Amino acid sequence: MPVDTKNGTIVFPVWSIVLLACAVVLWASCLVISVRSGSAITERRFYWIGYFGAGGLAIVGLSFRGWDTVVWLIPIVVIIPVFYAFVRTPYLVVGGRVISLGTYEPRELPEDSDDDTDPPLRQVMKVENGYGSMTAPKFWWLMTVFAALIALGAYLGGWAAPIVVGTALLSGGLFIAGISDGRRGNSIVRGQFVPATVGAVSSLPLFGFPVLGYALGYLLGWALRDEHVEEV
């Protein structure tokens, strides 16, 4: 690893600086093309080209620091764009199906646009019988994953501050979800008994606080419900 012997700072080789600069230019160019595109396929294609292309150039550009750096960078370059795509975009497609927390539908195109154009997608902010833009199955499986991860942390490391905060946030979120379900007259956990049961079992190391949060919220929402709202 090249190091400036005078002050101990790392000296980047010229070829490394060039590759890192190319990575920034490639990522920015693909971002502009993706945002301004009128096609869902083009948006998705340049999203992945931008992240993986720029990430690959960055890995090569930093390879002078040793194989340990490369080994750490590869999963970062892969995980970050995949996770962001899953949480915030419709760009993660498997077998022709969009894999995302949100729900998406085609945007309306201008009247003078080509009828054959593959329209870009926009997020549906409110899904029928869902939680915001998330369908009920997605929401409850996500809560189950969170409960399992927090419970695992509690089991391995005890009730450290991050575990306490995570449990409080999860329980509070489920309390709000319970109020929503109860006030609308929805069935308990909107019929998602499989993920809810798995999540309840996973939360046992958390003393069942997430389950208690949802139950109290549902009872409160049921007490405040509009009598004219039919059960969904």
C-alpha positions in Angstrom: 0.0 0.0 0.0 1.6 3.3 -1.1 2.0 5.5 2.0 3.5 9.0 2.4 6.3 8.4 4.9 6.3 12.0 6.0 2.8 12.1 7.5 1.5 8.5 7.2 -1.2 9.4 4.7 -2.2 7.1 1.8 -1.0 8.3 -1.6 -3.4 7.4 -4.4 -1.7 6.3 -7.7 -2.7 8.3 -10.8 -4.5 5.3 -12.3 -6.5 4.9 -9.1 -7.6 8.5 -9.2 -8.6 8.2 -12.9 -10.7 5.1 -12.2 -12.4 6.7 -9.2 -13.2 9.8 -11.2 -14.6 7.6 -14.0 -16.8 5.8 -11.4 -18.3 9.1 -10.3 -19.0 10.2 -13.9 -20.5 6.9 -14.8 -22.8 6.8 -11.8 -23.9 10.4 -12.3 -24.6 9.9 -16.0 -26.6 6.8 -15.4 -28.6 8.5 -12.7 -29.5 11.4 -15.0 -30.5 9.0 -17.8 -32.6 6.9 -15.4 -34.4 9.9 -13.9 -35.2 11.4 -17.3 -36.1 8.2 -19.1 -39.6 7.6 -20.3 -39.2 3.8 -20.1 -39.4 1.5 -17.1 -36.8 -0.8 -18.8 -34.4 2.0 -19.4 -34.8 3.3 -15.8 -34.1 -0.1 -14.4 -31.2 -0.9 -16.8 -29.3 2.3 -16.1 -29.9 2.1 -12.4 -28.0 -1.2 -12.3 -25.4 -0.1 -14.8 -24.7 3.0 -12.8 -24.3 1.3 -9.4 -22.6 -1.9 -10.4 -20.4 -0.2 -13.1 -19.3 2.5 -10.8 -18.9 0.1 -8.0 -16.7 -2.2 -10.1 -14.5 0.8 -11.2 -14.2 1.9 -7.5 -13.2 -1.6 -6.4 -10.4 -1.8 -9.1 -9.4 1.8 -8.3 -8.9 0.9 -4.6 -7.4 -2.5 -5.2 -3.9 -1.0 -4.6 -4.8 -1.1 -0.9 -4.8 -4.9 -0.9 -7.1 -7.8 -1.2 -8.6 -7.2 2.2 -10.0 -4.0 0.9 -11.4 -5.7 -2.2 -13.0 -8.4 -0.2 -14.8 -5.8 2.0 -15.9 -3.7 -0.9 -17.5 -6.4 -3.1 -20.4 -7.2 -0.7 -20.9 -3.5 0.0 -21.2 -2.7 -3.7 -23.7 -5.5 -4.2 -25.8 -5.2 -1.0 -26.4 -1.4 -1.0 -28.0 -1.0 -4.5 -30.0 -4.2 -4.1 -31.3 -3.2 -0.6 -32.1 0.3 -1.9 -33.8 -1.1 -5.0 -35.9 -3.4 -2.8 -36.9 -0.6 -0.3 -37.4 2.4 -2.6 -37.7 1.4 -6.2 -39.3 -1.0 -8.7 -35.9 -1.9 -10.2 -35.5 -5.3 -8.6 -37.2 -7.7 -11.0 -37.1 -11.5 -10.7 -38.9 -13.6 -13.3 -40.7 -10.6 -14.6 -42.1 -9.7 -11.2 -41.2 -6.5 -9.3 -39.7 -7.4 -5.9 -40.2 -4.3 -3.7 -41.7 -3.2 -0.3 -43.8 -0.7 -2.2 -46.5 -1.2 -4.8 -46.1 0.3 -8.2 -48.2 1.0 -11.3 -47.4 2.6 -14.7 -47.3 6.4 -14.9 -49.5 8.2 -17.3 -47.6 9.3 -20.4 -48.1 12.5 -22.4 -50.7 12.2 -25.2 -48.0 12.7 -27.9 -45.9 9.8 -26.6 -45.4 6.5 -28.5 -48.1 4.0 -27.6 -45.4 1.3 -27.6 -43.3 3.0 -25.0 -42.9 1.0 -21.8 -44.2 3.5 -19.3 -42.1 4.2 -16.1 -43.6 3.1 -12.8 -44.7 5.3 -10.0 -45.3 4.2 -6.4 -48.9 3.7 -5.2 -48.9 5.7 -1.9 -52.0 3.9 -0.5 -52.8 0.2 -1.2 -56.2 -1.1 -0.6 -56.2 -3.2 2.6 -52.5 -2.4 3.1 -50.3 -0.2 5.2 -49.5 2.9 3.2 -47.8 1.7 0.0 -47.1 -1.8 1.5 -49.5 -4.7 1.1 -50.4 -6.5 4.3 -48.2 -9.6 3.6 -45.1 -7.5 2.9 -45.7 -5.5 6.1 -46.1 -8.5 8.4 -43.2 -10.4 7.0 -41.0 -7.3 7.3 -42.1 -6.9 11.0 -41.3 -10.6 11.5 -37.8 -10.1 10.1 -37.2 -7.1 12.3 -38.5 -9.0 15.4 -36.2 -11.9 14.6 -33.1 -9.7 14.1 -33.7 -7.7 17.3 -34.4 -10.9 19.3 -31.2 -12.4 18.0 -29.3 -9.3 19.1 -30.9 -9.6 22.5 -30.0 -13.2 22.8 -26.4 -12.7 21.8 -25.6 -9.4 23.4 -28.2 -8.9 26.1 -30.4 -5.8 26.5 -27.9 -3.2 25.3 -29.1 0.3 24.4 -29.6 -0.5 20.6 -31.8 -3.6 21.5 -33.9 -1.5 23.9 -34.4 1.2 21.2 -35.1 -1.3 18.5 -37.7 -3.1 20.7 -39.4 0.2 21.6 -39.5 1.3 17.9 -40.9 -2.1 16.7 -43.5 -2.2 19.5 -44.5 1.4 18.8 -44.9 0.8 15.1 -47.0 -2.2 15.8 -49.1 -0.2 18.3 -49.9 2.3 15.5 -50.6 -0.6 13.1 -53.0 -2.1 15.7 -54.8 1.2 16.1 -55.3 1.4 12.3 -56.6 -2.1 12.1 -58.9 -1.8 15.0 -60.3 1.5 14.1 -61.1 0.4 10.5 -62.7 -2.8 11.8 -60.1 -5.0 10.0 -59.5 -8.5 11.1 -56.6 -9.1 13.4 -53.3 -8.7 11.6 -55.4 -8.4 8.4 -55.5 -12.2 8.1 -51.7 -12.5 8.0 -51.6 -15.2 10.6 -48.5 -17.1 9.4 -46.0 -14.2 9.5 -47.7 -12.8 12.6 -47.3 -16.1 14.4 -43.7 -16.5 13.3 -43.1 -12.9 14.5 -44.8 -13.5 17.8 -42.6 -16.6 18.5 -39.5 -14.6 17.4 -40.4 -11.9 19.9 -40.4 -14.2 22.9 -36.8 -13.1 23.8 -38.2 -9.5 23.7 -40.7 -10.5 26.4 -43.5 -10.2 23.8 -43.5 -6.4 23.9 -44.1 -6.2 20.1 -47.2 -8.5 20.4 -48.4 -6.5 23.4 -48.0 -3.3 21.5 -50.1 -4.5 18.6 -52.8 -6.0 20.9 -53.1 -2.8 22.9 -53.3 -0.7 19.7 -55.9 -3.0 18.2 -58.1 -2.8 21.4 -57.7 1.0 21.5 -58.5 1.3 17.8 -61.5 -1.0 18.1 -62.9 1.2 20.9 -62.5 4.3 18.7 -63.7 2.7 15.5 -66.4 4.2 13.3 -69.5 1.9 13.7 -70.3 2.5 10.0 -67.0 1.0 8.8 -67.4 -2.5 7.5 -64.8 -5.2 8.3 -62.2 -5.6 5.5 
